[in-house]
Amino acid sequence: MSMSRLRMLSVSLVLLTCIVLCRVLWVSTDTLYAASAGTQTEQITELPRTRGNFFDRSGQLLTGYTPEWYALCIPGDISYATLFPYVSYAEQAELYEKRNTTSPFLIQVDQDLTMNGIPTYESAQRYLPLPIAVHLLGYLDGEGKGVSGLEYAYDDILSRSGDISVVSCLTTAQGNLLTGDEPIQQLHEKGTGQGVSLTLDADIQRVCEGIAGLTMKRGCILVMETATGDLLASVSMPEYDPNNVAKSIRANDTSLINRTFNAFSAGSVFKVVLAAAAYENNLDWFTHECTGSVEVAGQTYRCAQGRAHGIVNLRGALEQSCNCYFVELGRLLGEDSIRSEAEKLGFGSACAIAPGLKSSAGMLPESQDLQNAGQLALFSFGQGDLSATPLQITAMMNTVANGGVYYTPRFVYGVVDDDLNLTDSMQLPESEKVLDSDTARILRDMLQSVISEGIGREAAPREEAAGGKTGTAQTGQFDEEGEELLNYWFSGFYPADHPRYTITVLQDGVLEPDVSSAAIFAQIADSLHVLMSSESIQTPETAAKTS
């Protein structure tokens, strides 16, 4: 072959290669050609689905209040550099790892970046910046499903509340947006818009959380509306961060336990049950000379610090929390009378909080066990095998405050639509008259004297009077020094003359609290006095009646 022909062949091959490369480049960049590929280049990205919210009794949001933003990151776009300053450290790492991907993806940012040329979509942070009622509401797992509390109980309803929307866009083979094409947000599935209305009062809840944070390390606070049995506040300490549950798991600090639903040794708050039984069984006349101790079946039982109270009647025994008196009263009443009274007042029964969610039933000793004289003696002043939840104690005290009518504690009104109209009410047993009105009236007066004349003076509010009962219960648990940890209770009602609130304070498993439970009760009552107004509290039910 001649050199001239070889040169011509080489030139031809070079020209052919250039033509092929130009054709490939044209194919990869031409918009019309790419569009003809159809669904092969259509990218679909699903947006986060908004979860249904919880509302307090007046319609205030308890979740989903604060907006959050998700930006659409498109490969090959300048969005990488634009997004970097607006994402967290962990998301910066994700942004870096996905820099070579060929599919658009969402990443959380701290503001709307639409004006920066980045498609941005609004969602909502699940919890408030300062989360509220975390133990009652519960928390979610990494996939956004309810794990505990009301989040778990209403997971099916809340998870279907928000719309399912998608973002579609046409991209080149490299993942770039086609020239002139913009992402399009489309509705894929309509949500129900449903949420859950609670009995909580957000203002009262916040007040109680603040007081708990300043006064107790371990314990709980419950505030019940006396006339209805609705819980206005439910606080458990220590609190946890629902956005960082792993921290509490690692700490193993009992912060994930909702103490309001768990059972504890009751101690002397249970003496109210015996006082009620005494009146219902015509034993209110009983008096006893307290020498500081009493012997039953070879076992000695003492009043606190072995203090001798002298001759005391029922009123005096409540005022001074005289163990010896109640041991002897228990002998006269017998196990069946005491158990019957306790059962009427809710002891030994679990409380339905929400579908699939109940409080502990506690432990109410069986009659055959109480035939043992020693067990009956312990039971008569709230010790032994007896245990009760703060919720049960609150319901018991509320019955006394409410003229003898027992209300099953209620936390949830029910499921509401997006206009906050009730569509599915939480059904609870009807209220029941379990104490004679005169018995309840006399007990209220006696419990008022516990604060004004007895050992509950620290519970006295600054404005108006209150009634209530102290309790210190042994736990059988000891610290490293061998000293027994105790449960410190105070449960009562406020104001005394026309009770509006029933309040229970428990500090559990401590040697001695920094602030007494009685003093915490007083702080709560003082705060409620400030919050009280002449206007009636609107609920989804009352709103429906007045509309």
Secondary structure, 3 states (H helix, E strand, C coil): CCHHHHHHHHHHHHHHHHHHHHHHHHHHHCHHHHHHCHHHHEEEEECCCCCCCEECCCCCECECCCEEEEEEECCCCCHHHHHHHHCCHHHHHHHHHCCCCCCCEEEEECCCCHHHCCCEEEEECCECCCCCCHHHHCCECCCCCECCHHHHHCHHHHHCCCCEEEEEEEECCCCCECCCCCCEEEEEECCCCCEEEECCCHHHHHHHHHHHHHHCCCEEEEEEECCCCEEEEEEEECCCCCCCHHHHHHHCCCCCCCHHHCCECCHHHHHHHHHHHHHHCCCCCCCEEECCEEEECCEEEECHHHCCCEEECHHHHHHHCCHHHHHHHHHHHCHHHHHHHHHHCCCCCCCEEECCEECCCCECCCHHHHCCHHHHHHHHCCCCCCEECHHHHHHHHHHHHCCCEECCCECEEEEECCCCCEEEECCCCCCEECCCHHHHHHHHHHHHHHHHCCCCHHHCCCCCCCEEEEEEEEEEEECCCCCEEEEEEEEEEECCCCCCEEEEEEEEEECCCCCCHHHHHHHHHHHHHHHCCCCCCCCHHHHHHHC
